[in-house]
Amino acid sequence: MSDPSLRLPGGDLEYAVLFALCELNTASARDVQLRVRQTDGLAYTTIAKVLDRLRLKGLVRRERRGRAFVFRPRVARRAVELTRARVTLSKLLGSDLRPAMATLVEAMESLDPELLDELGRAVAAHRMTRDES
């Protein structure tokens, strides 16, 4: 289950930096910059500022190693993704979930009918996991 108290990153750049750090597990700002830069071409100072914002939100911790800081994620990527999905779905679907769910199923089917089969398998797998707990 996602943590309702988890402070989410504030946008796509914060997500990209946090997820790069999750992939690296322990990294300097330069390491993260090299990972994120491959797709976005961002400057080192930008990445360092984003890492500091993530630290202030409690999503990242840092420790000094020599003259540089090394960063580690304080939360699992999966927890961030689950919380982000919960918040997004709450905004999208509102408080009355049944009509919104039916509309979502219809939209998924119109995009790709195979998605409904995948959704059914995912729901069944989730129920089996939940029931085993």
N, CA, C and O atoms as a DFTB+ gen file, in Angstrom:
532 C
 N C O
     1  1       0.851      -1.183       0.000
     2  2       0.000       0.000       0.000
     3  2       0.885       1.232       0.000
     4  3       1.974       1.213       0.575
     5  1       0.431       2.310      -0.641
     6  2       1.219       3.531      -0.689
     7  2       1.053       4.317       0.606
     8  3       0.054       4.184       1.313
     9  1       2.052       5.133       0.894
    10  2       2.079       5.921       2.122
    11  2       1.360       7.241       1.875
    12  3       1.847       8.062       1.097
    13  1       0.201       7.474       2.524
    14  2      -0.540       8.701       2.275
    15  2       0.207       9.957       2.741
    16  3      -0.121      11.060       2.303
    17  1       1.197       9.809       3.617
    18  2       1.929      10.971       4.110
    19  2       3.163      11.284       3.264
    20  3       3.843      12.282       3.507
    21  1       3.454      10.451       2.284
    22  2       4.624      10.639       1.443
    23  2       4.497      11.919       0.625
    24  3       3.513      12.110      -0.089
    25  1       5.496      12.794       0.732
    26  2       5.517      14.024      -0.073
    27  2       6.060      13.673      -1.446
    28  3       7.189      13.203      -1.583
    29  1       5.261      13.900      -2.431
    30  2       5.662      13.563      -3.792
    31  2       6.614      14.601      -4.368
    32  3       6.598      15.764      -3.965
    33  1       7.443      14.170      -5.317
    34  2       8.240      15.151      -6.049
    35  2       7.322      16.166      -6.715
    36  3       6.150      15.891      -6.970
    37  1       7.872      17.343      -6.991
    38  2       7.051      18.445      -7.485
    39  2       6.942      18.582      -8.983
    40  3       6.494      19.625      -9.459
    41  1       7.321      17.602      -9.733
    42  2       7.197      17.696     -11.180
    43  2       8.065      16.659     -11.868
    44  3       8.728      15.846     -11.225
    45  1       8.042      16.710     -13.192
    46  2       8.747      15.700     -13.979
    47  2      10.249      15.670     -13.702
    48  3      10.845      14.595     -13.650
    49  1      10.863      16.838     -13.525
    50  2      12.301      16.863     -13.268
    51  2      12.630      16.214     -11.930
    52  3      13.577      15.433     -11.840
    53  1      11.867      16.524     -10.896
    54  2      12.117      15.890      -9.598
    55  2      11.908      14.381      -9.678
    56  3      12.662      13.620      -9.072
    57  1      10.884      13.937     -10.425
    58  2      10.688      12.503     -10.606
    59  2      11.877      11.884     -11.322
    60  3      12.367      10.831     -10.914
    61  1      12.348      12.525     -12.386
    62  2      13.469      11.982     -13.160
    63  2      14.720      11.857     -12.293
    64  3      15.425      10.850     -12.358
    65  1      14.992      12.872     -11.487
    66  2      16.171      12.846     -10.624
    67  2      16.016      11.776      -9.546
    68  3      16.952      11.016      -9.298
    69  1      14.856      11.705      -8.904
    70  2      14.635      10.702      -7.859
    71  2      14.732       9.293      -8.429
    72  3      15.354       8.423      -7.820
    73  1      14.125       9.056      -9.589
    74  2      14.153       7.723     -10.167
    75  2      15.560       7.346     -10.640
    76  3      15.946       6.180     -10.560
    77  1      16.328       8.323     -11.133
    78  2      17.723       8.049     -11.494
    79  2      18.498       7.654     -10.244
    80  3      19.295       6.717     -10.273
    81  1      18.266       8.366      -9.152
    82  2      18.941       8.037      -7.894
    83  2      18.519       6.650      -7.405
    84  3      19.350       5.897      -6.897
    85  1      17.249       6.310      -7.551
    86  2      16.784       4.975      -7.157
    87  2      17.503       3.896      -7.965
    88  3      17.851       2.845      -7.425
    89  1      17.725       4.145      -9.240
    90  2      18.436       3.180     -10.071
    91  2      19.891       3.042      -9.650
    92  3      20.450       1.945      -9.670
    93  1      20.507       4.169      -9.263
    94  2      21.912       4.159      -8.869
    95  2      22.111       3.728      -7.414
    96  3      23.179       3.234      -7.053
    97  1      21.096       3.914      -6.591
    98  2      21.057       3.614      -5.162
    99  2      21.885       4.589      -4.326
   100  3      21.340       5.204      -3.409
   101  1      23.141       4.750      -4.598
   102  2      23.993       5.718      -3.915
   103  2      24.765       6.452      -4.994
   104  3      25.418       5.829      -5.830
   105  1      24.692       7.791      -4.977
   106  2      25.327       8.525      -6.069
   107  2      25.608       9.965      -5.679
   108  3      24.941      10.539      -4.818
   109  1      26.600      10.529      -6.325
   110  2      26.866      11.955      -6.198
   111  2      25.936      12.702      -7.148
   112  3      25.299      12.104      -8.015
   113  1      25.871      13.999      -6.972
   114  2      25.061      14.809      -7.889
   115  2      25.571      14.640      -9.313
   116  3      24.779      14.619     -10.256
   117  1      26.883      14.521      -9.478
   118  2      27.471      14.331     -10.814
   119  2      27.003      13.011     -11.425
   120  3      26.678      12.960     -12.611
   121  1      26.967      11.940     -10.621
   122  2      26.491      10.644     -11.125
   123  2      25.042      10.740     -11.602
   124  3      24.687      10.224     -12.662
   125  1      24.221      11.403     -10.806
   126  2      22.808      11.563     -11.167
   127  2      22.706      12.425     -12.423
   128  3      21.924      12.128     -13.327
   129  1      23.494      13.486     -12.472
   130  2      23.469      14.375     -13.640
   131  2      23.829      13.607     -14.911
   132  3      23.199      13.797     -15.951
   133  1      24.829      12.749     -14.830
   134  2      25.219      11.969     -16.005
   135  2      24.100      11.031     -16.439
   136  3      23.894      10.820     -17.635
   137  1      23.374      10.466     -15.473
   138  2      22.265       9.557     -15.796
   139  2      21.100      10.327     -16.416
   140  3      20.541       9.897     -17.425
   141  1      20.731      11.465     -15.816
   142  2      19.588      12.239     -16.298
   143  2      19.960      12.995     -17.575
   144  3      19.123      13.164     -18.462
   145  1      21.175      13.437     -17.668
   146  2      21.641      14.244     -18.801
   147  2      21.536      13.486     -20.118
   148  3      21.368      14.094     -21.175
   149  1      21.634      12.177     -20.061
   150  2      21.544      11.377     -21.280
   151  2      20.255      11.662     -22.041
   152  3      20.224      11.562     -23.268
   153  1      19.210      12.011     -21.335
   154  2      17.930      12.279     -21.999
   155  2      17.567      13.760     -22.012
   156  3      16.909      14.222     -22.944
   157  1      17.984      14.511     -20.993
   158  2      17.524      15.893     -20.874
   159  2      18.612      16.955     -21.031
   160  3      18.287      18.128     -21.215
   161  1      19.893      16.584     -20.965
   162  2      20.968      17.543     -21.115
   163  2      21.019      18.605     -20.027
   164  3      21.360      19.753     -20.311
   165  1      20.689      18.254     -18.796
   166  2      20.617      19.223     -17.706
   167  2      21.985      19.482     -17.082
   168  3      22.845      18.603     -17.048
   169  1      22.167      20.700     -16.593
   170  2      23.415      21.104     -15.963
   171  2      23.553      20.486     -14.574
   172  3      22.563      20.161     -13.918
   173  1      24.790      20.333     -14.147
   174  2      25.105      19.801     -12.822
   175  2      24.418      20.615     -11.726
   176  3      23.837      20.041     -10.804
   177  1      24.477      21.946     -11.817
   178  2      23.898      22.788     -10.770
   179  2      22.389      22.583     -10.661
   180  3      21.832      22.645      -9.565
   181  1      21.741      22.344     -11.766
   182  2      20.294      22.081     -11.747
   183  2      20.007      20.791     -10.988
   184  3      19.105      20.744     -10.152
   185  1      20.772      19.749     -11.280
   186  2      20.578      18.462     -10.610
   187  2      20.855      18.594      -9.117
   188  3      20.123      18.036      -8.299
   189  1      21.913      19.332      -8.755
   190  2      22.256      19.524      -7.345
   191  2      21.129      20.240      -6.609
   192  3      20.810      19.889      -5.473
   193  1      20.528      21.235      -7.243
   194  2      19.407      21.953      -6.613
   195  2      18.199      21.035      -6.441
   196  3      17.529      21.063      -5.408
   197  1      17.933      20.236      -7.446
   198  2      16.795      19.310      -7.362
   199  2      17.030      18.283      -6.257
   200  3      16.115      17.980      -5.492
   201  1      18.232      17.753      -6.167
   202  2      18.545      16.802      -5.092
   203  2      18.351      17.445      -3.724
   204  3      17.864      16.797      -2.797
   205  1      18.726      18.705      -3.593
   206  2      18.532      19.393      -2.315
   207  2      17.043      19.569      -2.005
   208  3      16.624      19.403      -0.860
   209  1      16.240      19.907      -3.028
   210  2      14.786      20.017      -2.802
   211  2      14.200      18.678      -2.379
   212  3      13.355      18.618      -1.486
   213  1      14.648      17.606      -3.019
   214  2      14.165      16.274      -2.654
   215  2      14.585      15.913      -1.227
   216  3      13.844      15.244      -0.507
   217  1      15.767      16.355      -0.830
   218  2      16.226      16.118       0.547
   219  2      15.343      16.859       1.542
   220  3      14.976      16.310       2.580
   221  1      15.004      18.099       1.228
   222  2      14.142      18.880       2.115
   223  2      12.743      18.275       2.236
   224  3      12.075      18.447       3.255
   225  1      12.307      17.575       1.205
   226  2      11.005      16.897       1.232
   227  2      11.079      15.548       1.938
   228  3      10.059      14.889       2.136
   229  1      12.289      15.139       2.318
   230  2      12.445      13.864       3.012
   231  2      12.517      12.660       2.099
   232  3      12.423      11.528       2.574
   233  1      12.682      12.867       0.805
   234  2      12.727      11.764      -0.146
   235  2      14.143      11.251      -0.386
   236  3      14.337      10.138      -0.876
   237  1      15.130      12.075      -0.034
   238  2      16.534      11.762      -0.286
   239  2      17.332      12.110       0.961
   240  3      17.010      13.073       1.658
   241  1      18.353      11.345       1.240
   242  2      19.269      11.728       2.319
   243  2      20.656      11.907       1.703
   244  3      20.965      11.366       0.642
   245  1      21.465      12.675       2.396
   246  2      22.820      12.883       1.887
   247  2      23.817      12.764       3.026
   248  3      23.506      12.999       4.193
   249  1      25.012      12.395       2.641
   250  2      26.112      12.351       3.604
   251  2      27.366      12.835       2.883
   252  3      27.527      12.673       1.674
   253  1      28.232      13.428       3.669
   254  2      29.465      13.957       3.090
   255  2      30.480      12.826       2.951
   256  3      30.719      12.054       3.880
   257  1      31.062      12.757       1.773
   258  2      32.169      11.837       1.520
   259  2      33.299      12.658       0.920
   260  3      33.260      13.037      -0.250
   261  1      34.293      12.921       1.733
   262  2      35.371      13.793       1.275
   263  2      34.849      15.203       1.089
   264  3      34.288      15.794       2.011
   265  1      35.034      15.730      -0.090
   266  2      34.583      17.094      -0.376
   267  2      33.210      17.148      -1.051
   268  3      32.696      18.232      -1.329
   269  1      32.628      16.005      -1.308
   270  2      31.352      15.962      -2.023
   271  2      30.277      15.302      -1.172
   272  3      30.570      14.637      -0.178
   273  1      29.043      15.497      -1.575
   274  2      27.926      14.805      -0.946
   275  2      27.551      13.589      -1.780
   276  3      27.642      13.594      -3.008
   277  1      27.131      12.556      -1.078
   278  2      26.593      11.363      -1.721
   279  2      25.134      11.255      -1.286
   280  3      24.808      11.458      -0.117
   281  1      24.274      10.936      -2.227
   282  2      22.830      10.891      -1.984
   283  2      22.323       9.463      -2.081
   284  3      22.845       8.638      -2.830
   285  1      21.277       9.202      -1.289
   286  2      20.568       7.916      -1.316
   287  2      19.078       8.202      -1.249
   288  3      18.658       9.139      -0.570
   289  1      18.281       7.414      -1.938
   290  2      16.834       7.583      -1.789
   291  2      16.392       7.119      -0.407
   292  3      16.920       6.141       0.121
   293  1      15.436       7.811       0.172
   294  2      14.882       7.403       1.472
   295  2      13.602       6.601       1.290
   296  3      13.079       6.024       2.244
   297  1      13.109       6.570       0.079
   298  2      11.877       5.840      -0.230
   299  2      12.125       4.970      -1.451
   300  3      12.967       5.277      -2.294
   301  1      11.389       3.897      -1.526
   302  2      11.481       3.017      -2.690
   303  2      10.734       3.648      -3.862
   304  3       9.706       4.301      -3.681
   305  1      11.259       3.446      -5.042
   306  2      10.610       3.972      -6.243
   307  2       9.160       3.494      -6.320
   308  3       8.270       4.253      -6.702
   309  1       8.933       2.255      -5.962
   310  2       7.574       1.680      -6.011
   311  2       6.616       2.461      -5.111
   312  3       5.469       2.698      -5.489
   313  1       7.076       2.860      -3.929
   314  2       6.219       3.633      -3.020
   315  2       5.859       4.977      -3.632
   316  3       4.722       5.433      -3.508
   317  1       6.813       5.607      -4.287
   318  2       6.543       6.899      -4.946
   319  2       5.557       6.692      -6.091
   320  3       4.616       7.470      -6.248
   321  1       5.766       5.655      -6.884
   322  2       4.866       5.390      -8.008
   323  2       3.444       5.098      -7.536
   324  3       2.482       5.577      -8.137
   325  1       3.303       4.314      -6.462
   326  2       1.967       4.001      -5.937
   327  2       1.273       5.255      -5.400
   328  3       0.083       5.459      -5.637
   329  1       2.013       6.083      -4.685
   330  2       1.436       7.313      -4.147
   331  2       1.047       8.254      -5.280
   332  3      -0.018       8.871      -5.247
   333  1       1.916       8.362      -6.282
   334  2       1.616       9.220      -7.438
   335  2       0.356       8.726      -8.157
   336  3      -0.497       9.526      -8.540
   337  1       0.245       7.418      -8.336
   338  2      -0.934       6.856      -9.000
   339  2      -2.196       7.124      -8.184
   340  3      -3.235       7.476      -8.742
   341  1      -2.105       6.957      -6.863
   342  2      -3.272       7.192      -6.001
   343  2      -3.734       8.637      -6.098
   344  3      -4.929       8.901      -6.228
   345  1      -2.796       9.570      -6.037
   346  2      -3.136      10.996      -6.101
   347  2      -3.723      11.339      -7.475
   348  3      -4.731      12.041      -7.567
   349  1      -3.097      10.848      -8.523
   350  2      -3.574      11.129      -9.881
   351  2      -4.966      10.554     -10.105
   352  3      -5.840      11.221     -10.658
   353  1      -5.166       9.311      -9.670
   354  2      -6.479       8.690      -9.846
   355  2      -7.546       9.390      -9.015
   356  3      -8.687       9.510      -9.461
   357  1      -7.203       9.851      -7.829
   358  2      -8.172      10.587      -7.006
   359  2      -8.619      11.858      -7.709
   360  3      -9.801      12.203      -7.706
   361  1      -7.661      12.549      -8.310
   362  2      -8.000      13.777      -9.036
   363  2      -8.821      13.472     -10.278
   364  3      -9.777      14.180     -10.594
   365  1      -8.441      12.416     -10.974
   366  2      -9.104      12.060     -12.223
   367  2     -10.506      11.501     -11.993
   368  3     -11.450      11.873     -12.689
   369  1     -10.636      10.611     -11.017
   370  2     -11.892       9.890     -10.837
   371  2     -12.849      10.545      -9.847
   372  3     -14.053      10.295      -9.902
   373  1     -12.344      11.366      -8.956
   374  2     -13.208      12.013      -7.979
   375  2     -13.660      11.046      -6.901
   376  3     -13.058       9.991      -6.701
   377  1     -14.730      11.421      -6.207
   378  2     -15.165      10.615      -5.068
   379  2     -16.114       9.482      -5.458
   380  3     -16.209       8.486      -4.740
   381  1     -16.815       9.618      -6.578
   382  2     -17.737       8.569      -7.024
   383  2     -17.010       7.698      -8.043
   384  3     -16.957       8.028      -9.228
   385  1     -16.458       6.601      -7.583
   386  2     -15.547       5.812      -8.412
   387  2     -16.219       4.923      -9.454
   388  3     -15.626       4.683     -10.506
   389  1     -17.411       4.433      -9.213
   390  2     -18.007       3.454     -10.123
   391  2     -18.244       3.996     -11.537
   392  3     -17.833       3.348     -12.500
   393  1     -18.891       5.157     -11.702
   394  2     -19.065       5.665     -13.070
   395  2     -17.722       5.989     -13.744
   396  3     -17.536       5.753     -14.937
   397  1     -16.812       6.524     -12.963
   398  2     -15.505       6.862     -13.525
   399  2     -14.757       5.591     -13.937
   400  3     -14.086       5.569     -14.968
   401  1     -14.875       4.539     -13.131
   402  2     -14.222       3.275     -13.445
   403  2     -14.787       2.689     -14.742
   404  3     -14.035       2.194     -15.581
   405  1     -16.095       2.747     -14.902
   406  2     -16.720       2.224     -16.121
   407  2     -16.229       2.999     -17.341
   408  3     -15.956       2.409     -18.386
   409  1     -16.119       4.298     -17.209
   410  2     -15.629       5.125     -18.311
   411  2     -14.171       4.804     -18.613
   412  3     -13.773       4.746     -19.776
   413  1     -13.386       4.598     -17.582
   414  2     -11.986       4.252     -17.763
   415  2     -11.844       2.917     -18.493
   416  3     -10.994       2.781     -19.373
   417  1     -12.659       1.946     -18.141
   418  2     -12.621       0.637     -18.803
   419  2     -12.981       0.793     -20.278
   420  3     -12.329       0.199     -21.138
   421  1     -14.002       1.578     -20.578
   422  2     -14.385       1.807     -21.971
   423  2     -13.262       2.495     -22.747
   424  3     -12.976       2.136     -23.889
   425  1     -12.641       3.470     -22.128
   426  2     -11.545       4.183     -22.785
   427  2     -10.365       3.251     -23.044
   428  3      -9.754       3.298     -24.112
   429  1     -10.043       2.397     -22.060
   430  2      -8.952       1.442     -22.237
   431  2      -9.251       0.493     -23.387
   432  3      -8.376       0.192     -24.199
   433  1     -10.482       0.030     -23.452
   434  2     -10.856      -0.907     -24.509
   435  2     -10.770      -0.251     -25.882
   436  3     -10.379      -0.891     -26.858
   437  1     -11.138       1.030     -25.953
   438  2     -11.078       1.700     -27.253
   439  2      -9.626       1.944     -27.689
   440  3      -9.340       2.005     -28.885
   441  1      -8.726       2.082     -26.735
   442  2      -7.313       2.271     -27.066
   443  2      -6.648       0.964     -27.468
   444  3      -5.914       0.896     -28.454
   445  1      -6.923      -0.075     -26.678
   446  2      -6.291      -1.374     -26.924
   447  2      -7.077      -2.436     -26.164
   448  3      -6.948      -2.545     -24.944
   449  1      -7.890      -3.221     -26.871
   450  2      -8.719      -4.237     -26.202
   451  2      -7.910      -5.219     -25.353
   452  3      -8.431      -5.758     -24.377
   453  1      -6.662      -5.455     -25.703
   454  2      -5.807      -6.369     -24.937
   455  2      -5.548      -5.839     -23.519
   456  3      -5.273      -6.608     -22.598
   457  1      -5.642      -4.502     -23.360
   458  2      -5.404      -3.904     -22.047
   459  2      -6.386      -4.432     -20.997
   460  3      -6.020      -4.622     -19.837
   461  1      -7.618      -4.664     -21.405
   462  2      -8.602      -5.184     -20.452
   463  2      -8.211      -6.571     -19.962
   464  3      -8.373      -6.889     -18.784
   465  1      -7.692      -7.402     -20.878
   466  2      -7.223      -8.731     -20.465
   467  2      -6.061      -8.596     -19.485
   468  3      -6.006      -9.297     -18.475
   469  1      -5.128      -7.683     -19.793
   470  2      -3.990      -7.459     -18.893
   471  2      -4.466      -6.954     -17.539
   472  3      -3.962      -7.372     -16.497
   473  1      -5.440      -6.054     -17.563
   474  2      -5.988      -5.527     -16.308
   475  2      -6.630      -6.644     -15.495
   476  3      -6.447      -6.713     -14.279
   477  1      -7.377      -7.515     -16.158
   478  2      -8.001      -8.645     -15.468
   479  2      -6.967      -9.551     -14.820
   480  3      -7.146      -9.999     -13.687
   481  1      -5.879      -9.821     -15.543
   482  2      -4.816     -10.656     -14.978
   483  2      -4.131      -9.951     -13.804
   484  3      -3.804     -10.583     -12.800
   485  1      -3.919      -8.652     -13.936
   486  2      -3.277      -7.896     -12.856
   487  2      -4.152      -7.892     -11.604
   488  3      -3.643      -8.035     -10.492
   489  1      -5.466      -7.728     -11.777
   490  2      -6.395      -7.737     -10.641
   491  2      -6.388      -9.117      -9.986
   492  3      -6.345      -9.219      -8.760
   493  1      -6.430     -10.171     -10.785
   494  2      -6.427     -11.530     -10.232
   495  2      -5.131     -11.798      -9.465
   496  3      -5.162     -12.381      -8.380
   497  1      -4.002     -11.379     -10.019
   498  2      -2.715     -11.587      -9.346
   499  2      -2.661     -10.796      -8.042
   500  3      -2.151     -11.284      -7.034
   501  1      -3.182      -9.588      -8.066
   502  2      -3.194      -8.770      -6.851
   503  2      -4.058      -9.416      -5.769
   504  3      -3.682      -9.443      -4.597
   505  1      -5.205      -9.929      -6.168
   506  2      -6.089     -10.581      -5.193
   507  2      -5.445     -11.818      -4.594
   508  3      -5.589     -12.079      -3.400
   509  1      -4.738     -12.579      -5.414
   510  2      -4.068     -13.783      -4.902
   511  2      -2.988     -13.389      -3.894
   512  3      -2.858     -14.016      -2.842
   513  1      -2.231     -12.372      -4.210
   514  2      -1.181     -11.893      -3.309
   515  2      -1.767     -11.371      -2.017
   516  3      -1.266     -11.655      -0.930
   517  1      -2.848     -10.595      -2.151
   518  2      -3.513     -10.025      -0.966
   519  2      -4.089     -11.121      -0.094
   520  3      -3.981     -11.057       1.131
   521  1      -4.703     -12.132      -0.708
   522  2      -5.337     -13.219       0.050
   523  2      -4.302     -14.104       0.756
   524  3      -4.596     -14.703       1.790
   525  1      -3.102     -14.183       0.198
   526  2      -2.047     -14.990       0.822
   527  2      -1.444     -14.311       2.020
   528  3      -0.831     -14.967       2.863
   529  1      -1.608     -12.998       2.115
   530  2      -1.015     -12.248       3.246
   531  2      -1.759     -12.458       4.532
   532  3      -1.383     -11.898       5.562
